[in-house]
Amino acid sequence: MIISRTPYRVSLFGGGTDYNPWYQEHGGLVIAMGLAHYCYITARHLPPFFEEHKSRIVYSKIEGVQNHSDISHPSVRGCLEFLNINQGVEIHHDGDLTARSGLGSSSSFTVGLLNALHALKDRMIDQSELSKQAIEVEQNLLCESVGIQDQIMAGHSGIRLIEMGPGNNWTTRPLVLPSEYSKELETHILLGFSGVSRIADKHAKEQIERINSGKNHELLKNIFALAKEAYSALSKNEEISCIGKLLDQSWQAKRHISSGTSEQWMNDLYETAVKNGAFGGKLLGAGGGGFFAFLAPPDTHEKIKRALYQIKVWVPFKIDYTGSQIIFCQNMQKVHTTS
């Protein structure tokens, strides 16, 4: 039996520049953080004792199938096909936070499942290769409308800079900050769930269409430039208020990136947070709902929470630096590393 643990992520700057049609031509830059809340995948070979099914998949639904091609869950079906696993398996998913909420949960699932399935085959792969395989599964095998930051962050985590293109190449490296500064940044972040789950694919498809038609050119140029400015500001350990103001400018651009990215109730919620002390913030993910993140002085957090009565769940924010890990492996002595 294998158990993998994979973090979710909070994207700060550059969201939208990680879609292939944009960064392959213009280049992209994302600054994001791993979130110390996790997707857990348990995987094992299923003994051939069950006449009613060969494999069993347990998530919000329970699937029992004879053929892996009949699995409804796209990521499970895609990962098993990608790794050419035909033997019966049992896979369980448990998540600390809700899906479809803008935290990259779908890619955390894919990365965590690939990690677990590799370990089930008695091997481990490095973080970059794990991210590349997740991108391959989601973009090319499943033909999903996704960028590439989520898979990279799920594999690596930490406070990270992702540089993409021009062309199909990407690199990532940790944004090394003094311990006191990173802790200060961490304590300024407020993370709240709007209560509205959404399917990101709808908003992502529209964003890609707008990129291909040239409608988002100036917006994405601005978002890219602000990500560069934020990287410079963070590298110089500038005041958190400065980072918050850049975050606000980036959100003012990003909320126009597709028709459903930000609705009026979201705009009102955001403005209320700013009026009550937030330097800036953003709706996480492709839009339409999910989690809000705000940068605000710690002594304003309770005031902001009281003002944002619409948000019922506030999630403690802490940065994860581990990336996707195998936290339990019965046959760990057999597992070897490969790239």
NORZI-V28072 format. One record per residue. OMEGA is omega in radians with two decimals (none if undefined). D_CENTER is the distance of its C-alpha to the mean C-alpha in whole Angstrom. Layout:
BEGIN
OMEGA D_CENTER
OMEGA D_CENTER
END
This chain:
BEGIN
-3.13 26
2.97 23
3.04 20
3.09 16
-3.04 14
-3.09 10
2.89 8
-3.11 5
2.99 4
3.14 7
-3.10 7
-3.03 11
2.99 13
3.11 13
-3.07 11
3.10 13
3.14 14
3.01 12
-3.03 14
-3.10 16
3.12 19
-2.97 19
3.13 18
3.12 20
-2.98 23
-3.02 22
-3.14 20
-3.13 16
3.13 15
2.98 12
-3.07 12
-3.14 9
2.97 9
-3.09 8
-3.10 9
2.90 12
-2.78 11
2.94 11
3.13 11
3.08 15
3.03 16
-3.11 20
3.06 22
2.99 25
-3.12 28
3.12 30
-3.05 34
-3.10 36
-2.97 37
-3.11 36
-3.03 38
3.11 36
3.06 32
3.14 31
-3.11 28
-3.10 26
-3.08 22
3.02 22
3.04 19
3.02 19
3.03 22
3.13 24
2.98 25
-3.03 28
3.02 29
-3.13 32
-3.10 30
3.10 26
3.14 26
-3.13 27
-3.13 24
-3.08 22
-3.00 18
-3.09 17
3.12 15
3.13 18
-3.11 20
-3.12 19
3.11 18
3.09 21
-3.10 23
-3.11 21
3.07 22
3.12 26
-3.13 26
3.12 29
3.12 30
-3.13 29
2.96 26
-3.07 25
3.08 21
3.06 20
3.00 17
-3.13 16
3.09 13
-3.07 14
-3.08 12
3.08 13
3.10 11
-3.04 10
3.07 10
-3.11 7
3.13 5
-3.03 2
-3.13 6
3.13 7
3.04 6
3.08 7
-3.10 10
3.13 11
-3.14 10
3.13 12
3.09 15
3.13 16
-3.13 16
-3.11 18
3.04 20
3.13 21
3.10 22
3.08 24
3.06 26
3.06 27
3.05 25
-3.14 22
-3.09 20
-2.98 19
-3.12 15
3.12 15
3.09 17
3.11 14
3.14 12
-3.13 14
3.11 15
3.07 12
3.13 12
-3.13 16
-3.03 15
-3.05 13
-2.97 15
-3.13 18
-3.11 19
3.12 17
3.13 18
3.12 15
-3.10 14
2.98 11
-3.09 10
-3.10 9
-3.04 7
-3.13 4
-3.14 7
3.14 8
3.12 6
3.14 6
-2.96 10
-3.13 11
-3.03 10
2.96 12
-2.83 13
3.04 12
3.09 14
3.12 13
-3.03 16
3.03 16
-0.17 20
-2.98 22
-3.02 22
-3.06 20
3.01 19
3.05 17
3.09 17
3.10 15
3.12 16
3.02 16
-3.01 17
-3.14 20
3.03 21
-3.07 24
-3.11 24
-3.12 25
3.13 23
3.09 20
3.08 21
3.10 22
-3.13 19
-3.09 18
3.13 20
-3.03 20
3.03 17
-3.09 17
-3.07 14
-3.14 16
-3.09 15
-3.09 17
-3.12 18
3.02 17
-3.14 15
3.06 14
-3.02 14
-3.03 12
3.14 14
-3.12 17
3.13 15
3.12 14
3.13 17
3.12 19
3.13 17
3.09 18
-3.13 21
3.05 22
-3.10 21
3.14 23
3.14 26
-3.07 26
-3.10 25
-3.02 22
-3.08 24
3.11 25
-3.09 22
3.02 19
3.13 22
3.13 22
3.10 18
3.14 19
3.12 22
3.07 20
3.08 17
3.13 20
3.12 22
3.09 20
3.10 19
-3.11 23
3.12 23
3.13 21
3.12 23
-3.14 26
3.13 25
-3.09 26
3.14 26
3.10 23
3.10 25
3.11 25
3.14 21
3.13 21
3.07 23
3.09 21
3.10 18
3.13 20
-3.14 22
3.12 18
3.13 17
3.06 21
-3.01 20
-3.07 17
3.09 18
-2.97 21
3.00 19
-3.02 19
-3.08 22
-3.08 19
-3.14 17
3.08 19
-3.02 22
-3.13 25
3.09 24
3.10 20
3.13 23
3.13 25
-3.14 23
-3.12 21
3.09 25
3.12 26
-3.14 24
3.13 25
-3.10 28
2.96 28
-3.14 27
3.07 23
-3.10 23
-3.12 20
3.14 17
2.92 15
-3.06 13
3.09 9
-3.02 8
3.10 11
3.08 13
-3.11 16
3.13 15
-3.06 12
2.90 12
2.97 14
3.10 14
2.95 17
-3.06 19
3.07 22
-3.11 25
-3.10 25
3.06 28
-3.00 27
-3.11 24
3.10 27
3.13 28
3.13 25
3.13 24
-3.11 28
-3.11 28
-3.09 24
-3.13 26
-3.11 24
-3.07 21
-3.07 22
3.02 19
-3.04 18
3.09 16
-3.08 17
3.04 15
-3.09 15
3.00 13
-3.14 13
-3.00 14
-3.00 15
-3.12 12
-3.09 12
2.91 16
-3.07 19
3.03 20
3.11 23
-3.12 25
-3.07 29
-3.05 30
-3.12 28
-3.13 31
-3.01 31
3.09 27
-3.07 27
3.08 25
3.05 25
none 23
END
